[in-house]
């Protein structure tokens, strides 16, 4: 972003506001867009997640990917969340409670913003232990 700001002849804060979707003067917007194209700047989503604490990602865990009902749920969730700018990570527990716990911990490690779970067991204590304070549906 520093290189973009230098190339565009604007302050780093102006580039940050532009990158984060805030309004900037038309002349600054044009200069920033030209600098981004010239430099090939690509935003680093991992760095943004670390700064904002939001990954814009939701984990979806189902018992089996081969189940047509599960696939319809995944498709609906993905379509709905995409309208808000979220991506979806899909995984299967393979109808295994231990695999379910493992995948929920993986979602937690990936810093997802929420989890949609079709549980393969009703052991809510293990589910809560695996997800911590991540919003869970």
The first five atom37 places (N, CA, C, CB, O) and aatype in JSON, in Angstrom:
{
  "aatype": [20, 20, 20, 20, 20, 20, 20, 20, 20, 20, 20, 20, 20, 20, 20, 20, 20, 20, 20, 20, 20, 20, 20, 20, 20, 20, 20, 20, 20, 20, 20, 20, 20, 20, 20, 20, 20, 20, 20, 20, 20, 20, 20, 20, 20, 20, 20, 20, 20, 20, 20, 20, 20, 20, 20, 20, 20, 20, 20, 20, 20, 20, 20, 20, 20, 20, 20, 20, 20, 20, 20, 20, 20, 20, 20, 20, 20, 20, 20, 20, 20, 20, 20, 20, 20, 20, 20, 20, 20, 20, 20, 20, 20, 20, 20, 20, 20, 20, 20, 20, 20, 20, 20, 20, 20, 20, 20, 20, 20, 20, 20, 20, 20, 20, 20, 20, 20, 20, 20, 20, 20, 20, 20, 20, 20, 20, 20, 20, 20, 20, 20, 20, 20, 20, 20, 20, 20],
  "atom_mask": [
    [1, 1, 1, 1, 1],
    [1, 1, 1, 1, 1],
    [1, 1, 1, 1, 1],
    [1, 1, 1, 1, 1],
    [1, 1, 1, 1, 1],
    [1, 1, 1, 1, 1],
    [1, 1, 1, 1, 1],
    [1, 1, 1, 1, 1],
    [1, 1, 1, 1, 1],
    [1, 1, 1, 1, 1],
    [1, 1, 1, 1, 1],
    [1, 1, 1, 1, 1],
    [1, 1, 1, 1, 1],
    [1, 1, 1, 1, 1],
    [1, 1, 1, 1, 1],
    [1, 1, 1, 1, 1],
    [1, 1, 1, 1, 1],
    [1, 1, 1, 1, 1],
    [1, 1, 1, 1, 1],
    [1, 1, 1, 1, 1],
    [1, 1, 1, 1, 1],
    [1, 1, 1, 1, 1],
    [1, 1, 1, 1, 1],
    [1, 1, 1, 1, 1],
    [1, 1, 1, 1, 1],
    [1, 1, 1, 1, 1],
    [1, 1, 1, 1, 1],
    [1, 1, 1, 1, 1],
    [1, 1, 1, 1, 1],
    [1, 1, 1, 1, 1],
    [1, 1, 1, 1, 1],
    [1, 1, 1, 1, 1],
    [1, 1, 1, 1, 1],
    [1, 1, 1, 1, 1],
    [1, 1, 1, 1, 1],
    [1, 1, 1, 1, 1],
    [1, 1, 1, 1, 1],
    [1, 1, 1, 1, 1],
    [1, 1, 1, 1, 1],
    [1, 1, 1, 1, 1],
    [1, 1, 1, 1, 1],
    [1, 1, 1, 1, 1],
    [1, 1, 1, 1, 1],
    [1, 1, 1, 1, 1],
    [1, 1, 1, 1, 1],
    [1, 1, 1, 1, 1],
    [1, 1, 1, 1, 1],
    [1, 1, 1, 1, 1],
    [1, 1, 1, 1, 1],
    [1, 1, 1, 1, 1],
    [1, 1, 1, 1, 1],
    [1, 1, 1, 1, 1],
    [1, 1, 1, 1, 1],
    [1, 1, 1, 1, 1],
    [1, 1, 1, 1, 1],
    [1, 1, 1, 1, 1],
    [1, 1, 1, 1, 1],
    [1, 1, 1, 1, 1],
    [1, 1, 1, 1, 1],
    [1, 1, 1, 1, 1],
    [1, 1, 1, 1, 1],
    [1, 1, 1, 1, 1],
    [1, 1, 1, 1, 1],
    [1, 1, 1, 1, 1],
    [1, 1, 1, 1, 1],
    [1, 1, 1, 1, 1],
    [1, 1, 1, 1, 1],
    [1, 1, 1, 1, 1],
    [1, 1, 1, 1, 1],
    [1, 1, 1, 1, 1],
    [1, 1, 1, 1, 1],
    [1, 1, 1, 1, 1],
    [1, 1, 1, 1, 1],
    [1, 1, 1, 1, 1],
    [1, 1, 1, 1, 1],
    [1, 1, 1, 1, 1],
    [1, 1, 1, 1, 1],
    [1, 1, 1, 1, 1],
    [1, 1, 1, 1, 1],
    [1, 1, 1, 1, 1],
    [1, 1, 1, 1, 1],
    [1, 1, 1, 1, 1],
    [1, 1, 1, 1, 1],
    [1, 1, 1, 1, 1],
    [1, 1, 1, 1, 1],
    [1, 1, 1, 1, 1],
    [1, 1, 1, 1, 1],
    [1, 1, 1, 1, 1],
    [1, 1, 1, 1, 1],
    [1, 1, 1, 1, 1],
    [1, 1, 1, 1, 1],
    [1, 1, 1, 1, 1],
    [1, 1, 1, 1, 1],
    [1, 1, 1, 1, 1],
    [1, 1, 1, 1, 1],
    [1, 1, 1, 1, 1],
    [1, 1, 1, 1, 1],
    [1, 1, 1, 1, 1],
    [1, 1, 1, 1, 1],
    [1, 1, 1, 1, 1],
    [1, 1, 1, 1, 1],
    [1, 1, 1, 1, 1],
    [1, 1, 1, 1, 1],
    [1, 1, 1, 1, 1],
    [1, 1, 1, 1, 1],
    [1, 1, 1, 1, 1],
    [1, 1, 1, 1, 1],
    [1, 1, 1, 1, 1],
    [1, 1, 1, 1, 1],
    [1, 1, 1, 1, 1],
    [1, 1, 1, 1, 1],
    [1, 1, 1, 1, 1],
    [1, 1, 1, 1, 1],
    [1, 1, 1, 1, 1],
    [1, 1, 1, 1, 1],
    [1, 1, 1, 1, 1],
    [1, 1, 1, 1, 1],
    [1, 1, 1, 1, 1],
    [1, 1, 1, 1, 1],
    [1, 1, 1, 1, 1],
    [1, 1, 1, 1, 1],
    [1, 1, 1, 1, 1],
    [1, 1, 1, 1, 1],
    [1, 1, 1, 1, 1],
    [1, 1, 1, 1, 1],
    [1, 1, 1, 1, 1],
    [1, 1, 1, 1, 1],
    [1, 1, 1, 1, 1],
    [1, 1, 1, 1, 1],
    [1, 1, 1, 1, 1],
    [1, 1, 1, 1, 1],
    [1, 1, 1, 1, 1],
    [1, 1, 1, 1, 1],
    [1, 1, 1, 1, 1],
    [1, 1, 1, 1, 1],
    [1, 1, 1, 1, 1],
    [1, 1, 1, 1, 1]
  ],
  "atom_positions": [
    [[0.82, -1.19, 0.0], [0.0, 0.0, 0.0], [0.87, 1.26, 0.0], [-0.94, -0.01, 1.2], [0.5, 2.28, -0.57]],
    [[2.03, 1.17, 0.65], [2.93, 2.32, 0.66], [3.39, 2.65, -0.75], [4.15, 2.05, 1.55], [3.45, 3.83, -1.13]],
    [[3.7, 1.62, -1.54], [4.13, 1.84, -2.93], [3.0, 2.46, -3.75], [4.59, 0.51, -3.57], [3.24, 3.34, -4.58]],
    [[1.79, 1.98, -3.53], [0.62, 2.53, -4.25], [0.45, 4.0, -3.89], [-0.68, 1.72, -3.91], [0.23, 4.84, -4.76]],
    [[0.56, 4.32, -2.6], [0.41, 5.71, -2.16], [1.49, 6.59, -2.8], [0.49, 5.8, -0.61], [1.2, 7.69, -3.28]],
    [[2.72, 6.11, -2.8], [3.83, 6.87, -3.4], [3.58, 7.09, -4.88], [5.17, 6.13, -3.19], [3.71, 8.21, -5.38]],
    [[3.21, 6.02, -5.59], [2.97, 6.1, -7.04], [1.8, 7.03, -7.36], [2.7, 4.7, -7.61], [1.84, 7.77, -8.34]],
    [[0.75, 6.98, -6.53], [-0.44, 7.79, -6.77], [-0.27, 9.23, -6.3], [-1.65, 7.17, -6.09], [-1.03, 10.11, -6.69]],
    [[0.73, 9.46, -5.45], [0.93, 10.81, -4.92], [-0.11, 11.2, -3.89], [0.9, 11.8, -6.04], [-0.49, 12.36, -3.78]],
    [[-0.55, 10.2, -3.12], [-1.54, 10.44, -2.07], [-1.02, 9.86, -0.75], [-2.93, 9.82, -2.44], [-0.02, 9.15, -0.73]],
    [[-1.71, 10.17, 0.31], [-1.33, 9.66, 1.63], [-1.72, 8.18, 1.75], [-2.01, 10.48, 2.76], [-2.65, 7.71, 1.1]],
    [[-0.98, 7.48, 2.59], [-1.25, 6.07, 2.84], [-2.68, 5.87, 3.36], [-0.24, 5.5, 3.83], [-3.35, 4.91, 3.0]],
    [[-3.14, 6.79, 4.2], [-4.5, 6.72, 4.73], [-5.55, 6.8, 3.62], [-4.73, 7.83, 5.73], [-6.6, 6.17, 3.71]],
    [[-5.27, 7.57, 2.59], [-6.19, 7.69, 1.46], [-6.29, 6.36, 0.72], [-5.74, 8.81, 0.49], [-7.38, 5.94, 0.33]],
    [[-5.14, 5.71, 0.52], [-5.14, 4.4, -0.13], [-5.9, 3.4, 0.74], [-3.69, 3.9, -0.38], [-6.69, 2.6, 0.23]],
    [[-5.67, 3.44, 2.03], [-6.36, 2.53, 2.95], [-7.87, 2.74, 2.88], [-5.86, 2.75, 4.4], [-8.63, 1.77, 2.83]],
    [[-8.3, 3.99, 2.88], [-9.75, 4.27, 2.78], [-10.31, 3.72, 1.47], [-10.02, 5.79, 2.89], [-11.39, 3.13, 1.46]],
    [[-9.59, 3.93, 0.39], [-10.04, 3.42, -0.91], [-10.14, 1.89, -0.9], [-9.09, 3.88, -2.03], [-11.15, 1.32, -1.32]],
    [[-9.09, 1.24, -0.42], [-9.04, -0.23, -0.39], [-10.18, -0.8, 0.46], [-7.69, -0.72, 0.16], [-10.72, -1.86, 0.16]],
    [[-10.53, -0.08, 1.52], [-11.57, -0.56, 2.44], [-12.97, -0.09, 2.06], [-11.26, -0.12, 3.83], [-13.91, -0.23, 2.84]],
    [[-13.11, 0.46, 0.85], [-14.43, 0.79, 0.33], [-14.99, 2.12, 0.78], [-15.36, -0.25, 0.71], [-16.17, 2.41, 0.54]],
    [[-14.18, 2.93, 1.42], [-14.65, 4.25, 1.84], [-14.51, 5.23, 0.67], [-13.87, 4.76, 3.09], [-13.78, 4.97, -0.29]],
    [[-15.2, 6.35, 0.76], [-15.15, 7.3, -0.35], [-13.88, 8.14, -0.29], [-16.39, 8.21, -0.33], [-13.41, 8.53, 0.78]],
    [[-13.35, 8.41, -1.46], [-12.2, 9.31, -1.62], [-12.52, 10.22, -2.8], [-10.85, 8.51, -1.86], [-13.41, 9.93, -3.6]],
    [[-11.79, 11.32, -2.9], [-11.99, 12.24, -4.02], [-11.82, 11.49, -5.34], [-11.0, 13.44, -3.94], [-11.01, 10.57, -5.44]],
    [[-12.59, 11.9, -6.34], [-12.51, 11.24, -7.66], [-11.1, 11.26, -8.22], [-13.47, 11.91, -8.64], [-10.63, 10.27, -8.79]],
    [[-10.41, 12.39, -8.06], [-9.04, 12.48, -8.6], [-8.11, 11.5, -7.87], [-8.5, 13.93, -8.46], [-7.24, 10.9, -8.5]],
    [[-8.3, 11.33, -6.56], [-7.49, 10.38, -5.79], [-7.84, 8.94, -6.17], [-7.69, 10.59, -4.29], [-6.96, 8.09, -6.3]],
    [[-9.12, 8.68, -6.34], [-9.56, 7.34, -6.72], [-8.92, 6.93, -8.04], [-11.1, 7.27, -6.83], [-8.41, 5.82, -8.18]],
    [[-8.95, 7.84, -9.0], [-8.37, 7.57, -10.31], [-6.86, 7.33, -10.22], [-8.66, 8.72, -11.27], [-6.33, 6.41, -10.84]],
    [[-6.18, 8.16, -9.44], [-4.73, 8.01, -9.27], [-4.4, 6.68, -8.58], [-4.15, 9.2, -8.46], [-3.44, 6.0, -8.95]],
    [[-5.18, 6.32, -7.58], [-4.96, 5.06, -6.86], [-5.2, 3.87, -7.78], [-5.86, 4.97, -5.62], [-4.41, 2.92, -7.8]],
    [[-6.29, 3.91, -8.54], [-6.6, 2.8, -9.46], [-5.49, 2.64, -10.51], [-7.96, 3.03, -10.16], [-5.11, 1.52, -10.84]],
    [[-4.98, 3.76, -11.02], [-3.88, 3.7, -11.99], [-2.62, 3.11, -11.36], [-3.58, 5.09, -12.55], [-1.93, 2.3, -11.98]],
    [[-2.32, 3.52, -10.12], [-1.14, 3.0, -9.42], [-1.29, 1.51, -9.14], [-0.91, 3.77, -8.09], [-0.33, 0.76, -9.28]],
    [[-2.48, 1.08, -8.77], [-2.74, -0.34, -8.5], [-2.5, -1.15, -9.77], [-4.19, -0.55, -7.99], [-1.86, -2.21, -9.73]],
    [[-3.01, -0.66, -10.88], [-2.81, -1.36, -12.16], [-1.33, -1.4, -12.54], [-3.62, -0.69, -13.28], [-0.81, -2.45, -12.93]],
    [[-0.68, -0.26, -12.43], [0.73, -0.18, -12.82], [1.61, -1.1, -11.98], [1.22, 1.26, -12.71], [2.5, -1.77, -12.5]],
    [[1.35, -1.12, -10.67], [2.19, -1.9, -9.74], [1.74, -3.35, -9.59], [2.2, -1.24, -8.38], [2.47, -4.18, -9.05]],
    [[0.53, -3.65, -10.08], [0.01, -5.01, -9.93], [-0.33, -5.34, -8.48], [1.02, -6.02, -10.45], [-0.21, -6.49, -8.05]],
    [[-0.74, -4.33, -7.72], [-1.06, -4.51, -6.31], [-2.24, -5.45, -6.15], [-1.35, -3.17, -5.64], [-3.26, -5.31, -6.83]],
    [[-2.09, -6.4, -5.24], [-3.17, -7.31, -4.88], [-3.27, -7.31, -3.36], [-2.94, -8.77, -5.44], [-2.27, -7.49, -2.67]],
    [[-4.47, -7.1, -2.85], [-4.66, -7.06, -1.41], [-4.39, -8.44, -0.82], [-6.08, -6.59, -1.05], [-4.77, -9.45, -1.4]],
    [[-3.74, -8.48, 0.33], [-3.43, -9.72, 1.03], [-4.55, -10.02, 2.02], [-2.06, -9.63, 1.74], [-4.66, -9.35, 3.05]],
    [[-5.4, -11.03, 1.72], [-6.53, -11.3, 2.6], [-6.11, -11.79, 3.99], [-7.44, -12.32, 1.97], [-6.83, -11.56, 4.96]],
    [[-4.97, -12.44, 4.09], [-4.5, -12.91, 5.4], [-4.11, -11.72, 6.26], [-3.3, -13.88, 5.24], [-4.45, -11.67, 7.45]],
    [[-3.41, -10.76, 5.68], [-3.02, -9.56, 6.42], [-4.26, -8.79, 6.85], [-2.1, -8.66, 5.56], [-4.32, -8.27, 7.97]],
    [[-5.25, -8.72, 5.97], [-6.48, -8.0, 6.31], [-7.2, -8.69, 7.46], [-7.4, -7.9, 5.08], [-7.73, -8.03, 8.35]],
    [[-7.23, -10.04, 7.44], [-7.86, -10.79, 8.51], [-7.17, -10.51, 9.84], [-7.83, -12.3, 8.2], [-7.82, -10.33, 10.86]],
    [[-5.84, -10.48, 9.81], [-5.1, -10.22, 11.05], [-5.39, -8.82, 11.59], [-3.59, -10.39, 10.81], [-5.47, -8.62, 12.8]],
    [[-5.56, -7.86, 10.69], [-5.8, -6.48, 11.12], [-7.24, -6.27, 11.59], [-5.48, -5.51, 9.98], [-7.48, -5.63, 12.61]],
    [[-8.21, -6.81, 10.83], [-9.62, -6.56, 11.13], [-10.23, -7.59, 12.07], [-10.41, -6.53, 9.86], [-11.24, -7.32, 12.72]],
    [[-9.61, -8.77, 12.14], [-10.19, -9.85, 12.95], [-11.34, -10.54, 12.25], [-10.65, -9.31, 14.27], [-12.03, -11.36, 12.85]],
    [[-11.56, -10.22, 10.97], [-12.63, -10.85, 10.19], [-12.04, -11.48, 8.94], [-13.73, -9.82, 9.82], [-11.29, -10.84, 8.2]],
    [[-12.38, -12.75, 8.72], [-11.87, -13.45, 7.53], [-12.85, -13.41, 6.37], [-11.55, -14.89, 7.88], [-12.5, -13.76, 5.24]],
    [[-14.07, -12.98, 6.63], [-15.14, -12.99, 5.63], [-15.33, -14.41, 5.08], [-14.81, -11.99, 4.47], [-15.64, -14.6, 3.9]],
    [[-15.16, -15.39, 5.96], [-15.28, -16.8, 5.6], [-16.14, -17.5, 6.64], [-13.89, -17.47, 5.48], [-16.03, -17.23, 7.84]],
    [[-16.98, -18.41, 6.18], [-17.81, -19.23, 7.06], [-17.53, -20.69, 6.73], [-19.33, -18.89, 6.9], [-17.48, -21.08, 5.56]],
    [[-17.36, -21.49, 7.77], [-17.16, -22.92, 7.59], [-18.5, -23.63, 7.59], [-16.25, -23.49, 8.68], [-19.37, -23.35, 8.41]],
    [[-18.67, -24.57, 6.66], [-19.89, -25.39, 6.6], [-19.45, -26.84, 6.73], [-20.71, -25.14, 5.26], [-18.69, -27.35, 5.91]],
    [[-19.95, -27.5, 7.77], [-19.58, -28.89, 8.04], [-20.82, -29.75, 8.0], [-18.86, -29.02, 9.4], [-21.77, -29.53, 8.75]],
    [[-20.8, -30.74, 7.12], [-21.92, -31.66, 6.96], [-21.45, -33.09, 7.2], [-22.55, -31.52, 5.54], [-20.25, -33.37, 7.1]],
    [[-22.37, -34.0, 7.52], [-21.97, -35.39, 7.77], [-21.41, -36.1, 6.55], [-23.14, -36.16, 8.29], [-20.49, -36.92, 6.66]],
    [[-21.96, -35.79, 5.37], [-21.5, -36.47, 4.15], [-21.75, -35.58, 2.95], [-22.2, -37.84, 3.98], [-22.85, -35.04, 2.78]],
    [[-20.74, -35.43, 2.1], [-20.89, -34.63, 0.89], [-21.7, -35.37, -0.17], [-19.53, -34.24, 0.34], [-22.21, -34.75, -1.11]],
    [[-21.81, -36.67, -0.04], [-22.56, -37.47, -1.02], [-24.06, -37.35, -0.83], [-22.14, -38.92, -0.93], [-24.83, -37.82, -1.68]],
    [[-24.5, -36.75, 0.25], [-25.92, -36.6, 0.55], [-26.48, -35.4, -0.21], [-26.14, -36.45, 2.08], [-25.98, -34.28, -0.06]],
    [[-27.5, -35.62, -1.03], [-28.08, -34.55, -1.85], [-28.66, -33.44, -0.98], [-29.16, -35.11, -2.77], [-28.57, -32.27, -1.35]],
    [[-29.25, -33.78, 0.16], [-29.79, -32.76, 1.06], [-28.66, -31.85, 1.54], [-30.51, -33.42, 2.26], [-28.82, -30.63, 1.58]],
    [[-27.52, -32.45, 1.92], [-26.37, -31.66, 2.37], [-25.91, -30.71, 1.27], [-25.21, -32.59, 2.79], [-25.6, -29.55, 1.54]],
    [[-25.86, -31.21, 0.06], [-25.4, -30.37, -1.05], [-26.35, -29.2, -1.29], [-25.27, -31.21, -2.33], [-25.9, -28.1, -1.62]],
    [[-27.63, -29.42, -1.12], [-28.59, -28.31, -1.29], [-28.41, -27.27, -0.19], [-30.04, -28.85, -1.27], [-28.49, -26.07, -0.45]],
    [[-28.15, -27.73, 1.02], [-27.91, -26.8, 2.12], [-26.65, -25.98, 1.82], [-27.75, -27.56, 3.48], [-26.66, -24.75, 1.96]],
    [[-25.58, -26.65, 1.42], [-24.32, -25.97, 1.11], [-24.54, -24.93, 0.02], [-23.24, -26.98, 0.66], [-24.09, -23.79, 0.15]],
    [[-25.22, -25.31, -1.03], [-25.47, -24.39, -2.14], [-26.24, -23.16, -1.68], [-26.23, -25.09, -3.27], [-25.91, -22.04, -2.06]],
    [[-27.27, -23.37, -0.87], [-28.08, -22.25, -0.37], [-27.28, -21.33, 0.54], [-29.31, -22.78, 0.37], [-27.36, -20.11, 0.42]],
    [[-26.52, -21.92, 1.44], [-25.7, -21.14, 2.36], [-24.67, -20.32, 1.58], [-24.99, -22.05, 3.39], [-24.5, -19.13, 1.83]],
    [[-24.0, -20.97, 0.63], [-22.98, -20.29, -0.16], [-23.58, -19.13, -0.95], [-22.29, -21.28, -1.12], [-23.0, -18.04, -0.98]],
    [[-24.7, -19.35, -1.56], [-25.34, -18.3, -2.36], [-25.76, -17.12, -1.48], [-26.58, -18.87, -3.11], [-25.56, -15.96, -1.85]],
    [[-26.34, -17.41, -0.34], [-26.79, -16.36, 0.57], [-25.61, -15.55, 1.1], [-27.58, -16.96, 1.74], [-25.62, -14.32, 1.06]],
    [[-24.58, -16.24, 1.59], [-23.43, -15.55, 2.18], [-22.64, -14.76, 1.14], [-22.52, -16.54, 2.87], [-22.07, -13.72, 1.46]],
    [[-22.59, -15.25, -0.1], [-21.88, -14.54, -1.16], [-22.47, -13.15, -1.38], [-21.93, -15.34, -2.48], [-21.75, -12.22, -1.74]],
    [[-23.77, -13.01, -1.16], [-24.4, -11.7, -1.35], [-23.91, -10.68, -0.32], [-25.92, -11.83, -1.27], [-24.11, -9.48, -0.48]],
    [[-23.27, -11.16, 0.75], [-22.7, -10.28, 1.78], [-21.17, -10.24, 1.71], [-23.15, -10.73, 3.16], [-20.52, -9.69, 2.6]],
    [[-20.59, -10.85, 0.66], [-19.15, -10.82, 0.47], [-18.39, -11.93, 1.18], [-18.63, -9.53, 0.92], [-17.16, -11.88, 1.26]],
    [[-19.1, -12.92, 1.7], [-18.45, -14.02, 2.41], [-18.13, -15.18, 1.47], [-19.34, -14.51, 3.55], [-18.84, -15.43, 0.5]],
    [[-17.04, -15.87, 1.79], [-16.68, -17.12, 1.13], [-17.03, -18.27, 2.08], [-15.16, -17.15, 0.73], [-17.25, -18.06, 3.27]],
    [[-17.07, -19.47, 1.53], [-17.45, -20.64, 2.31], [-16.37, -21.71, 2.18], [-18.83, -21.19, 1.86], [-15.88, -21.99, 1.09]],
    [[-16.0, -22.3, 3.31], [-15.15, -23.49, 3.33], [-16.06, -24.66, 3.67], [-13.94, -23.34, 4.36], [-16.72, -24.65, 4.71]],
    [[-16.09, -25.66, 2.81], [-16.98, -26.81, 3.0], [-16.15, -28.03, 3.38], [-17.81, -27.1, 1.71], [-15.08, -28.27, 2.82]],
    [[-16.67, -28.79, 4.34], [-15.98, -30.01, 4.74], [-17.01, -31.03, 5.21], [-14.95, -29.73, 5.85], [-18.16, -30.69, 5.5]],
    [[-16.57, -32.28, 5.28], [-17.42, -33.38, 5.72], [-16.83, -34.03, 6.97], [-17.59, -34.44, 4.6], [-15.62, -34.18, 7.09]],
    [[-17.71, -34.4, 7.88], [-17.28, -35.11, 9.08], [-17.24, -36.62, 8.85], [-18.19, -34.78, 10.26], [-16.79, -37.37, 9.72]],
    [[-17.72, -37.07, 7.71], [-17.76, -38.49, 7.37], [-18.54, -39.28, 8.43], [-16.34, -39.06, 7.23], [-18.22, -40.44, 8.73]],
    [[-19.55, -38.62, 9.0], [-20.4, -39.23, 10.03], [-19.59, -39.72, 11.23], [-21.18, -40.39, 9.44], [-19.97, -40.71, 11.87]],
    [[-18.51, -39.04, 11.54], [-17.63, -39.43, 12.65], [-17.54, -38.28, 13.65], [-16.22, -39.82, 12.13], [-17.22, -37.15, 13.28]],
    [[-17.83, -38.57, 14.91], [-17.77, -37.53, 15.94], [-16.35, -37.0, 16.1], [-18.28, -38.08, 17.27], [-16.16, -35.8, 16.28]],
    [[-15.36, -37.87, 16.05], [-13.97, -37.42, 16.19], [-13.56, -36.57, 14.98], [-13.01, -38.63, 16.34], [-12.85, -35.57, 15.13]],
    [[-14.0, -36.96, 13.79], [-13.7, -36.17, 12.59], [-14.42, -34.83, 12.64], [-14.1, -36.95, 11.31], [-13.88, -33.81, 12.2]],
    [[-15.63, -34.82, 13.17], [-16.38, -33.58, 13.33], [-15.61, -32.62, 14.23], [-17.79, -33.86, 13.91], [-15.47, -31.45, 13.9]],
    [[-15.12, -33.1, 15.36], [-14.34, -32.26, 16.28], [-13.08, -31.74, 15.6], [-13.98, -33.04, 17.55], [-12.71, -30.58, 15.77]],
    [[-12.42, -32.6, 14.86], [-11.19, -32.23, 14.15], [-11.48, -31.12, 13.14], [-10.57, -33.46, 13.44], [-10.73, -30.14, 13.06]],
    [[-12.54, -31.26, 12.36], [-12.88, -30.26, 11.33], [-13.32, -28.94, 11.97], [-13.99, -30.8, 10.4], [-13.01, -27.87, 11.45]],
    [[-14.04, -29.01, 13.09], [-14.44, -27.78, 13.78], [-13.21, -27.03, 14.3], [-15.41, -28.1, 14.94], [-13.17, -25.8, 14.23]],
    [[-12.23, -27.75, 14.82], [-10.98, -27.11, 15.27], [-10.24, -26.5, 14.07], [-10.08, -28.14, 16.0], [-9.63, -25.44, 14.19]],
    [[-10.29, -27.19, 12.93], [-9.66, -26.67, 11.71], [-10.31, -25.34, 11.31], [-9.76, -27.7, 10.55], [-9.61, -24.39, 10.96]],
    [[-11.64, -25.29, 11.36], [-12.34, -24.03, 11.05], [-11.88, -22.93, 12.01], [-13.87, -24.23, 11.14], [-11.64, -21.79, 11.61]],
    [[-11.77, -23.28, 13.29], [-11.34, -22.31, 14.3], [-9.93, -21.81, 13.97], [-11.37, -22.94, 15.72], [-9.66, -20.62, 14.06]],
    [[-9.04, -22.73, 13.59], [-7.67, -22.35, 13.24], [-7.61, -21.49, 11.98], [-6.82, -23.59, 13.04], [-6.7, -20.67, 11.83]],
    [[-8.56, -21.67, 11.08], [-8.62, -20.87, 9.85], [-9.27, -19.51, 10.1], [-9.41, -21.63, 8.78], [-9.39, -18.69, 9.19]],
    [[-9.67, -19.27, 11.36], [-10.26, -18.0, 11.78], [-11.55, -17.66, 11.01], [-9.26, -16.88, 11.59], [-11.77, -16.52, 10.62]],
    [[-12.41, -18.67, 10.81], [-13.68, -18.4, 10.17], [-14.51, -17.49, 11.07], [-14.44, -19.71, 9.86], [-14.34, -17.47, 12.28]],
    [[-15.41, -16.73, 10.46], [-16.25, -15.81, 11.2], [-17.5, -16.49, 11.76], [-16.65, -14.64, 10.32], [-18.18, -15.93, 12.62]],
    [[-17.8, -17.68, 11.27], [-18.97, -18.41, 11.75], [-18.93, -19.82, 11.19], [-20.28, -17.7, 11.34], [-18.17, -20.13, 10.27]],
    [[-19.76, -20.68, 11.78], [-19.83, -22.07, 11.35], [-21.29, -22.48, 11.2], [-19.11, -23.0, 12.36], [-22.12, -22.21, 12.07]],
    [[-21.58, -23.15, 10.09], [-22.87, -23.79, 9.89], [-22.6, -25.28, 10.01], [-23.53, -23.41, 8.48], [-21.79, -25.84, 9.26]],
    [[-23.27, -25.93, 10.96], [-22.99, -27.33, 11.28], [-24.24, -28.18, 11.18], [-22.39, -27.45, 12.67], [-25.28, -27.86, 11.75]],
    [[-24.12, -29.26, 10.44], [-25.12, -30.33, 10.48], [-24.44, -31.44, 11.27], [-25.58, -30.81, 9.0], [-23.69, -32.24, 10.71]],
    [[-24.71, -31.5, 12.58], [-23.94, -32.41, 13.44], [-24.23, -33.87, 13.17], [-24.23, -32.11, 14.88], [-25.34, -34.25, 12.79]],
    [[-23.2, -34.69, 13.36], [-23.38, -36.13, 13.23], [-23.6, -36.76, 14.61], [-22.15, -36.77, 12.54], [-23.89, -37.95, 14.72]],
    [[-23.47, -35.93, 15.65], [-23.76, -36.41, 17.0], [-24.39, -35.27, 17.78], [-22.46, -36.92, 17.72], [-24.38, -34.12, 17.34]],
    [[-24.93, -35.59, 18.9], [-25.58, -34.57, 19.72], [-24.73, -34.18, 20.93], [-26.94, -35.07, 20.19], [-25.25, -33.62, 21.89]],
    [[-23.44, -34.46, 20.88], [-22.55, -34.15, 21.99], [-22.21, -32.66, 21.94], [-21.26, -35.02, 21.93], [-21.15, -32.27, 21.44]],
    [[-23.11, -31.84, 22.48], [-22.94, -30.39, 22.38], [-21.71, -29.91, 23.15], [-24.19, -29.69, 22.91], [-21.12, -28.9, 22.77]],
    [[-21.32, -30.6, 24.2], [-20.14, -30.2, 24.96], [-18.9, -30.25, 24.07], [-19.95, -31.1, 26.21], [-18.09, -29.33, 24.08]],
    [[-18.74, -31.34, 23.3], [-17.59, -31.45, 22.4], [-17.64, -30.4, 21.3], [-17.54, -32.85, 21.79], [-16.62, -29.85, 20.9]],
    [[-18.84, -30.13, 20.81], [-19.0, -29.13, 19.76], [-18.56, -27.76, 20.27], [-20.47, -29.07, 19.27], [-17.8, -27.05, 19.6]],
    [[-19.02, -27.38, 21.45], [-18.66, -26.09, 22.04], [-17.16, -26.02, 22.32], [-19.46, -25.84, 23.34], [-16.53, -24.99, 22.09]],
    [[-16.58, -27.11, 22.81], [-15.14, -27.15, 23.07], [-14.35, -26.94, 21.77], [-14.74, -28.48, 23.72], [-13.31, -26.29, 21.78]],
    [[-14.85, -27.49, 20.68], [-14.14, -27.41, 19.4], [-14.26, -26.05, 18.74], [-14.66, -28.47, 18.47], [-13.37, -25.65, 17.99]],
    [[-15.34, -25.34, 19.0], [-15.57, -24.07, 18.3], [-15.27, -22.83, 19.13], [-16.98, -24.01, 17.84], [-15.08, -21.75, 18.57]],
    [[-15.23, -22.97, 20.44], [-14.95, -21.81, 21.28], [-16.06, -20.78, 21.16], [-13.62, -21.17, 20.91], [-17.24, -21.11, 21.32]],
    [[-15.7, -19.53, 20.89], [-16.7, -18.47, 20.84], [-17.1, -18.07, 19.41], [-16.18, -17.26, 21.57], [-17.66, -17.0, 19.2]],
    [[-16.81, -18.94, 18.44], [-17.21, -18.67, 17.06], [-18.71, -18.86, 16.95], [-16.45, -19.59, 16.06], [-19.23, -19.88, 17.41]],
    [[-19.43, -17.91, 16.33], [-20.87, -18.09, 16.14], [-21.16, -19.4, 15.4], [-21.47, -16.89, 15.37], [-20.53, -19.71, 14.39]],
    [[-22.13, -20.15, 15.92], [-22.44, -21.49, 15.41], [-23.93, -21.63, 15.17], [-21.94, -22.58, 16.39], [-24.75, -21.3, 16.04]],
    [[-24.27, -22.12, 13.98], [-25.66, -22.4, 13.65], [-25.75, -23.89, 13.36], [-26.17, -21.54, 12.43], [-26.83, -24.39, 13.05]]
  ]
}
